[in-house]
Amino acid sequence: MRFVGLIFVIVVIGFLIGFITLNSGERVRVDIFGQKITDLSLSLVCFYAFAAGMIFVLVFALADEIILRNTLHKMKKENTNLKKELDALRNLPFEEEK
């Protein structure tokens, strides 16, 4: 599965590089939060958008990873407690019915 993901990333980066090289002469105006930035290269805007998207995804992936690790830690702790309880129950002496 990692191989497929790697191929996908390589293809996306290839398309991005192709798009940037084909539009390297284009100049654009960008409005961000009321600030107007003029005469920017379209390739630079694409690069910044790509980098911002990667950072955005990284933040959410890290948050998800932290949540998953926390859940895994709780489950391992619960599993250890259940194993101890099971061992204690196994070691109880048998009481024969009369």
Distance bins in CASP14 RR format, pairs under 12 A and 6 or more apart:
PFRMAT RR
TARGET T0000
AUTHOR 0000-0000-0000
RMODE 2
METHOD distances of the structure
MODEL  1
1 7 0 0 0 0 0 1 0 0 0 0 0
1 8 0 0 0 0 0 1 0 0 0 0 0
2 8 0 0 0 0 0 1 0 0 0 0 0
2 9 0 0 0 0 0 1 0 0 0 0 0
3 9 0 0 0 0 0 1 0 0 0 0 0
3 10 0 0 0 0 0 1 0 0 0 0 0
4 10 0 0 0 0 0 1 0 0 0 0 0
4 11 0 0 0 0 0 1 0 0 0 0 0
5 11 0 0 0 0 1 0 0 0 0 0 0
5 12 0 0 0 0 1 0 0 0 0 0 0
5 13 0 0 0 0 0 1 0 0 0 0 0
6 12 0 0 0 0 0 1 0 0 0 0 0
6 13 0 0 0 0 0 1 0 0 0 0 0
7 13 0 0 0 0 0 1 0 0 0 0 0
7 14 0 0 0 0 0 1 0 0 0 0 0
8 14 0 0 0 0 0 1 0 0 0 0 0
8 15 0 0 0 0 0 1 0 0 0 0 0
9 15 0 0 0 0 0 1 0 0 0 0 0
9 16 0 0 0 0 0 1 0 0 0 0 0
9 50 0 0 0 0 0 1 0 0 0 0 0
9 54 0 0 0 0 0 1 0 0 0 0 0
9 57 0 0 0 0 0 1 0 0 0 0 0
10 16 0 0 0 0 0 1 0 0 0 0 0
10 17 0 0 0 0 0 1 0 0 0 0 0
11 17 0 0 0 0 0 1 0 0 0 0 0
11 18 0 0 0 0 0 1 0 0 0 0 0
12 18 0 0 0 0 0 1 0 0 0 0 0
12 19 0 0 0 0 0 1 0 0 0 0 0
12 50 0 0 0 0 1 0 0 0 0 0 0
12 53 0 0 0 0 0 1 0 0 0 0 0
12 54 0 0 0 0 0 1 0 0 0 0 0
13 19 0 0 0 0 0 1 0 0 0 0 0
13 20 0 0 0 0 0 1 0 0 0 0 0
13 46 0 0 0 0 0 1 0 0 0 0 0
13 47 0 0 0 0 0 1 0 0 0 0 0
13 50 0 0 0 0 1 0 0 0 0 0 0
13 54 0 0 0 0 0 1 0 0 0 0 0
14 20 0 0 0 0 1 0 0 0 0 0 0
14 21 0 0 0 0 1 0 0 0 0 0 0
14 22 0 0 0 0 0 1 0 0 0 0 0
14 50 0 0 0 0 0 1 0 0 0 0 0
15 21 0 0 0 0 0 1 0 0 0 0 0
15 22 0 0 0 0 0 1 0 0 0 0 0
15 46 0 0 0 0 0 1 0 0 0 0 0
15 50 0 0 0 0 0 1 0 0 0 0 0
16 22 0 0 0 0 0 1 0 0 0 0 0
16 23 0 0 0 0 0 1 0 0 0 0 0
16 43 0 0 0 0 1 0 0 0 0 0 0
16 46 1 0 0 1 0 0 0 0 0 0 0
16 47 0 0 0 0 1 0 0 0 0 0 0
16 49 0 0 0 0 1 0 0 0 0 0 0
16 50 1 0 0 1 0 0 0 0 0 0 0
16 51 0 0 0 0 0 1 0 0 0 0 0
16 53 0 0 0 0 0 1 0 0 0 0 0
16 54 0 0 0 0 0 1 0 0 0 0 0
17 23 0 0 0 0 0 1 0 0 0 0 0
17 24 0 0 0 0 0 1 0 0 0 0 0
17 43 0 0 0 0 1 0 0 0 0 0 0
17 46 0 0 0 0 1 0 0 0 0 0 0
17 47 0 0 0 0 0 1 0 0 0 0 0
17 50 0 0 0 0 0 1 0 0 0 0 0
18 24 0 0 0 0 1 0 0 0 0 0 0
18 43 0 0 0 0 1 0 0 0 0 0 0
18 46 0 0 0 0 0 1 0 0 0 0 0
19 26 0 0 0 0 0 1 0 0 0 0 0
19 42 0 0 0 0 1 0 0 0 0 0 0
19 43 0 0 0 0 1 0 0 0 0 0 0
19 45 0 0 0 0 0 1 0 0 0 0 0
19 46 1 0 0 1 0 0 0 0 0 0 0
19 47 0 0 0 0 0 1 0 0 0 0 0
19 49 0 0 0 0 0 1 0 0 0 0 0
19 50 0 0 0 0 0 1 0 0 0 0 0
20 26 0 0 0 0 0 1 0 0 0 0 0
20 41 0 0 0 0 1 0 0 0 0 0 0
20 42 1 0 0 1 0 0 0 0 0 0 0
20 43 1 0 1 0 0 0 0 0 0 0 0
20 44 0 0 0 0 1 0 0 0 0 0 0
20 45 0 0 0 0 1 0 0 0 0 0 0
20 46 1 0 1 0 0 0 0 0 0 0 0
20 47 1 0 0 1 0 0 0 0 0 0 0
20 48 0 0 0 0 0 1 0 0 0 0 0
20 49 0 0 0 0 0 1 0 0 0 0 0
20 50 0 0 0 0 1 0 0 0 0 0 0
21 41 0 0 0 0 0 1 0 0 0 0 0
21 42 0 0 0 0 0 1 0 0 0 0 0
21 43 1 0 0 1 0 0 0 0 0 0 0
21 46 0 0 0 0 0 1 0 0 0 0 0
21 47 0 0 0 0 0 1 0 0 0 0 0
22 42 0 0 0 0 1 0 0 0 0 0 0
22 43 0 0 0 0 1 0 0 0 0 0 0
22 46 0 0 0 0 0 1 0 0 0 0 0
23 40 0 0 0 0 0 1 0 0 0 0 0
23 41 0 0 0 0 1 0 0 0 0 0 0
23 42 1 0 1 0 0 0 0 0 0 0 0
23 43 1 0 0 1 0 0 0 0 0 0 0
23 44 0 0 0 0 0 1 0 0 0 0 0
23 45 0 0 0 0 1 0 0 0 0 0 0
23 46 1 0 0 1 0 0 0 0 0 0 0
23 47 0 0 0 0 0 1 0 0 0 0 0
24 41 1 0 0 1 0 0 0 0 0 0 0
24 42 1 0 0 1 0 0 0 0 0 0 0
24 43 1 0 1 0 0 0 0 0 0 0 0
24 44 0 0 0 0 1 0 0 0 0 0 0
24 45 0 0 0 0 0 1 0 0 0 0 0
24 46 0 0 0 0 0 1 0 0 0 0 0
24 47 0 0 0 0 0 1 0 0 0 0 0
25 39 0 0 0 0 0 1 0 0 0 0 0
25 40 0 0 0 0 0 1 0 0 0 0 0
25 41 1 0 0 1 0 0 0 0 0 0 0
25 42 1 0 0 1 0 0 0 0 0 0 0
25 43 1 0 0 1 0 0 0 0 0 0 0
25 44 0 0 0 0 0 1 0 0 0 0 0
25 45 0 0 0 0 0 1 0 0 0 0 0
26 39 0 0 0 0 0 1 0 0 0 0 0
26 40 0 0 0 0 1 0 0 0 0 0 0
26 41 1 0 0 1 0 0 0 0 0 0 0
26 42 1 0 1 0 0 0 0 0 0 0 0
26 43 1 0 0 1 0 0 0 0 0 0 0
26 44 0 0 0 0 0 1 0 0 0 0 0
26 45 0 0 0 0 1 0 0 0 0 0 0
26 46 0 0 0 0 1 0 0 0 0 0 0
27 37 0 0 0 0 0 1 0 0 0 0 0
27 38 0 0 0 0 1 0 0 0 0 0 0
27 39 1 0 1 0 0 0 0 0 0 0 0
27 40 1 0 0 1 0 0 0 0 0 0 0
27 41 1 0 0 1 0 0 0 0 0 0 0
27 42 1 0 0 1 0 0 0 0 0 0 0
27 43 0 0 0 0 0 1 0 0 0 0 0
27 44 0 0 0 0 1 0 0 0 0 0 0
27 45 0 0 0 0 1 0 0 0 0 0 0
28 36 0 0 0 0 0 1 0 0 0 0 0
28 37 0 0 0 0 1 0 0 0 0 0 0
28 38 0 0 0 0 1 0 0 0 0 0 0
28 39 0 0 0 0 1 0 0 0 0 0 0
28 40 1 0 1 0 0 0 0 0 0 0 0
28 41 1 0 0 1 0 0 0 0 0 0 0
28 42 1 0 1 0 0 0 0 0 0 0 0
28 43 0 0 0 0 1 0 0 0 0 0 0
28 44 0 0 0 0 1 0 0 0 0 0 0
28 45 1 0 1 0 0 0 0 0 0 0 0
28 46 0 0 0 0 1 0 0 0 0 0 0
28 48 0 0 0 0 0 1 0 0 0 0 0
28 49 0 0 0 0 0 1 0 0 0 0 0
29 35 0 0 0 0 0 1 0 0 0 0 0
29 36 1 0 0 1 0 0 0 0 0 0 0
29 37 1 0 0 1 0 0 0 0 0 0 0
29 38 1 0 1 0 0 0 0 0 0 0 0
29 39 1 0 0 1 0 0 0 0 0 0 0
29 40 1 0 0 1 0 0 0 0 0 0 0
29 41 0 0 0 0 0 1 0 0 0 0 0
29 42 0 0 0 0 0 1 0 0 0 0 0
29 45 0 0 0 0 1 0 0 0 0 0 0
30 36 1 0 0 1 0 0 0 0 0 0 0
30 37 1 0 1 0 0 0 0 0 0 0 0
30 38 0 0 0 0 1 0 0 0 0 0 0
30 39 0 0 0 0 1 0 0 0 0 0 0
30 40 1 0 1 0 0 0 0 0 0 0 0
30 41 0 0 0 0 0 1 0 0 0 0 0
30 42 0 0 0 0 1 0 0 0 0 0 0
30 44 0 0 0 0 1 0 0 0 0 0 0
30 45 1 0 0 1 0 0 0 0 0 0 0
30 46 0 0 0 0 0 1 0 0 0 0 0
30 48 0 0 0 0 1 0 0 0 0 0 0
30 49 0 0 0 0 1 0 0 0 0 0 0
31 37 1 0 0 1 0 0 0 0 0 0 0
31 38 0 0 0 0 1 0 0 0 0 0 0
31 40 0 0 0 0 0 1 0 0 0 0 0
31 45 0 0 0 0 0 1 0 0 0 0 0
32 38 0 0 0 0 0 1 0 0 0 0 0
32 40 0 0 0 0 0 1 0 0 0 0 0
32 45 0 0 0 0 0 1 0 0 0 0 0
32 48 0 0 0 0 0 1 0 0 0 0 0
32 49 0 0 0 0 0 1 0 0 0 0 0
32 52 0 0 0 0 0 1 0 0 0 0 0
37 44 0 0 0 0 0 1 0 0 0 0 0
37 45 0 0 0 0 1 0 0 0 0 0 0
37 48 0 0 0 0 0 1 0 0 0 0 0
38 45 0 0 0 0 0 1 0 0 0 0 0
39 45 0 0 0 0 0 1 0 0 0 0 0
40 46 0 0 0 0 0 1 0 0 0 0 0
40 47 0 0 0 0 0 1 0 0 0 0 0
40 48 0 0 0 0 1 0 0 0 0 0 0
40 49 0 0 0 0 0 1 0 0 0 0 0
41 47 0 0 0 0 1 0 0 0 0 0 0
41 48 0 0 0 0 0 1 0 0 0 0 0
42 48 0 0 0 0 0 1 0 0 0 0 0
42 49 0 0 0 0 0 1 0 0 0 0 0
43 49 0 0 0 0 0 1 0 0 0 0 0
43 50 0 0 0 0 0 1 0 0 0 0 0
44 50 0 0 0 0 0 1 0 0 0 0 0
44 51 0 0 0 0 0 1 0 0 0 0 0
45 51 0 0 0 0 0 1 0 0 0 0 0
45 52 0 0 0 0 0 1 0 0 0 0 0
46 52 0 0 0 0 0 1 0 0 0 0 0
46 53 0 0 0 0 0 1 0 0 0 0 0
47 53 0 0 0 0 0 1 0 0 0 0 0
47 54 0 0 0 0 0 1 0 0 0 0 0
48 54 0 0 0 0 0 1 0 0 0 0 0
48 55 0 0 0 0 0 1 0 0 0 0 0
49 55 0 0 0 0 0 1 0 0 0 0 0
49 56 0 0 0 0 0 1 0 0 0 0 0
50 56 0 0 0 0 0 1 0 0 0 0 0
50 57 0 0 0 0 0 1 0 0 0 0 0
51 57 0 0 0 0 0 1 0 0 0 0 0
51 58 0 0 0 0 0 1 0 0 0 0 0
52 58 0 0 0 0 0 1 0 0 0 0 0
52 59 0 0 0 0 0 1 0 0 0 0 0
53 59 0 0 0 0 1 0 0 0 0 0 0
53 60 0 0 0 0 0 1 0 0 0 0 0
53 61 0 0 0 0 0 1 0 0 0 0 0
54 60 0 0 0 0 0 1 0 0 0 0 0
54 61 0 0 0 0 0 1 0 0 0 0 0
55 61 0 0 0 0 0 1 0 0 0 0 0
55 62 0 0 0 0 0 1 0 0 0 0 0
56 62 0 0 0 0 0 1 0 0 0 0 0
56 63 0 0 0 0 0 1 0 0 0 0 0
57 63 0 0 0 0 0 1 0 0 0 0 0
57 64 0 0 0 0 0 1 0 0 0 0 0
58 64 0 0 0 0 0 1 0 0 0 0 0
58 65 0 0 0 0 0 1 0 0 0 0 0
59 65 0 0 0 0 0 1 0 0 0 0 0
59 66 0 0 0 0 0 1 0 0 0 0 0
60 66 0 0 0 0 0 1 0 0 0 0 0
60 67 0 0 0 0 0 1 0 0 0 0 0
61 67 0 0 0 0 0 1 0 0 0 0 0
61 68 0 0 0 0 0 1 0 0 0 0 0
62 68 0 0 0 0 0 1 0 0 0 0 0
62 69 0 0 0 0 0 1 0 0 0 0 0
63 69 0 0 0 0 0 1 0 0 0 0 0
63 70 0 0 0 0 0 1 0 0 0 0 0
64 70 0 0 0 0 0 1 0 0 0 0 0
64 71 0 0 0 0 0 1 0 0 0 0 0
65 71 0 0 0 0 0 1 0 0 0 0 0
65 72 0 0 0 0 0 1 0 0 0 0 0
66 72 0 0 0 0 0 1 0 0 0 0 0
66 73 0 0 0 0 0 1 0 0 0 0 0
67 73 0 0 0 0 0 1 0 0 0 0 0
67 74 0 0 0 0 0 1 0 0 0 0 0
68 74 0 0 0 0 0 1 0 0 0 0 0
68 75 0 0 0 0 0 1 0 0 0 0 0
69 75 0 0 0 0 0 1 0 0 0 0 0
69 76 0 0 0 0 0 1 0 0 0 0 0
70 76 0 0 0 0 0 1 0 0 0 0 0
70 77 0 0 0 0 0 1 0 0 0 0 0
71 77 0 0 0 0 0 1 0 0 0 0 0
71 78 0 0 0 0 0 1 0 0 0 0 0
72 78 0 0 0 0 0 1 0 0 0 0 0
72 79 0 0 0 0 0 1 0 0 0 0 0
73 79 0 0 0 0 0 1 0 0 0 0 0
73 80 0 0 0 0 0 1 0 0 0 0 0
74 80 0 0 0 0 0 1 0 0 0 0 0
74 81 0 0 0 0 0 1 0 0 0 0 0
75 81 0 0 0 0 0 1 0 0 0 0 0
75 82 0 0 0 0 0 1 0 0 0 0 0
76 82 0 0 0 0 0 1 0 0 0 0 0
76 83 0 0 0 0 0 1 0 0 0 0 0
77 83 0 0 0 0 0 1 0 0 0 0 0
77 84 0 0 0 0 0 1 0 0 0 0 0
78 84 0 0 0 0 0 1 0 0 0 0 0
78 85 0 0 0 0 0 1 0 0 0 0 0
79 85 0 0 0 0 0 1 0 0 0 0 0
79 86 0 0 0 0 0 1 0 0 0 0 0
80 86 0 0 0 0 0 1 0 0 0 0 0
80 87 0 0 0 0 0 1 0 0 0 0 0
81 87 0 0 0 0 0 1 0 0 0 0 0
81 88 0 0 0 0 0 1 0 0 0 0 0
82 88 0 0 0 0 0 1 0 0 0 0 0
82 89 0 0 0 0 0 1 0 0 0 0 0
83 89 0 0 0 0 0 1 0 0 0 0 0
83 90 0 0 0 0 0 1 0 0 0 0 0
84 90 0 0 0 0 0 1 0 0 0 0 0
84 91 0 0 0 0 0 1 0 0 0 0 0
85 91 0 0 0 0 0 1 0 0 0 0 0
85 92 0 0 0 0 0 1 0 0 0 0 0
86 92 0 0 0 0 0 1 0 0 0 0 0
END
